Amino acid sequence: MNEIVRPQTDIVQTAPSAPPARRYRQLAWFTLPFLALLVAAAWLVGGDWLKAFDAGAPPVEKLTFERTVLDGDGIHAKVRAGGSAPITIAQVQVDEAYWQFWQHPAGPLDSLSTAWLHIPYPWVLGEKHTIKVLSKTGVAFEKEIEVAVPSPKPQPGQLLPQALLGTFVGIVPVVIGMLFYPALRSLGRSGLNFVLALTVGLLAFLLIDTMKEALEFAGKSASSFQGTTMVLLVAATAFLLLLVVGRRDGTPTGLALATFIALGIGLHNFGEGLAIGAAFAAGVAGLGVFLVLGFTLHNVSEGIGIVAPLVDERPSLPVFAGLALLAGAPAIVGIWLGSLSYSPQWSALALAIGAGAILQVIVEVTSYLARQSGYQDTRWLSPSTISGFVVGIGVMYVTAMLVKV
């Protein structure tokens, strides 16, 4: 008998779709918790039964000074409200004397809202002034101007010198550090491990320094922003996101790793520029030749760290130029923003992102160092790597003494 061969057909099975009634029930179960929350909130607000706990204490009022501007018309202060109730600004004192003022926009300030207080006070160049703002309930908030100087205005004539300053403290030292590239190519594996560990050491110092600056800015921001919590969460989120992005095509090496190092250093230099610009705008620091040289010396080692992963490659000059700009140019932007206009919460946010980026680079460089040692069948925790790590931290710490004014 001849077998009858039936042609086989591919049968594609699809999952049966849920009946409409079942989908509606699923939607209802997802909606139910939100409806319960709305009902509970409406009952809490409408019933107003929390009055039983009211002991007659006044509402909590908070006011944060975000910026002060001094010019020929007097003192101008930007304030941000906080607390559990709107704040009405009733009076302003300058140096223990009540002074007239006008507020823009006028009226009570709701939580997180801002206003400018314009005070036609004849401030004195170089002297110290104290501003005290009193709310309608009698709560006082103080702001101290340590040294009165005219606030800079956005003028092309001022932006150019600031750009030159940012170039000298940001880009120039990175380029000088990159000039060590030919010397690094002549080192053996032990010497390269020393340089990579030195990179980890200087990044560890930058991580601590960046977090410290971020927390300082967070402390100056309104309490409603939860500055410390914001900095920690943003830094952790930036670290995880950059880690995922950096490893989407495998663990970064060579130029990719050098780019991440330059990015992390650039974000730190942005924060350094913010500090320089804000200090000059407030008149709390003078800029001298030795201070600029201190910044330059402090940042030279950053250029060495950027080119360390490139010793096995031969990048072109445009690649080196791009890495130098990525690491150093943010200092220019930081000086501009710090001297002209900035808010502490946004500065803290930017520095937190920088801290997360630096932590990601530390992880990647350490991983790269461990892999390279494994290929050479050597211990990555060797005397050369440990000494490089210590030297990296020591160099950054000692040179930082020249710029902390």
Buried (B, 14 or more C-beta within 10 A) or exposed (E): EEEEEEEEEEEEEEEEEEEEEEEEEEEEEEEEEEEEEEEEEEEEEEEEEEEEEEEEEEEEBBBBBBBBBBEEEBBBBBBBBBBEBBBBBEBBBBBEEEBEBEBEEEEBBEBEBBBBBBBEBEBEEEEEBEBBBBBBEEBEBEBEBEBBBEBBEEEEEBBEEBBEBBBBBBBBBBBBBBEBBEEBBEBEEBBBBBBBBBBBBBBBBBBBBBBEBBBBBBEBBBEBBBBEEBBBEBBBEBBEBBBEEBBEEEEBBBBBBBBBBBBBBBBBBBBBBBBBBBBBBBBEBEEEEEBBBBBBBBBBBBBBBBBBBBBEEEBEEEBBBBBBBBBBBBBBBBBBBBBBBBBBBBBBBBBBBBBBBBBBBBBBBBBBBBEBBEEBEBEBEBEBBBBBBEBBBBBBBEBBEBBEE
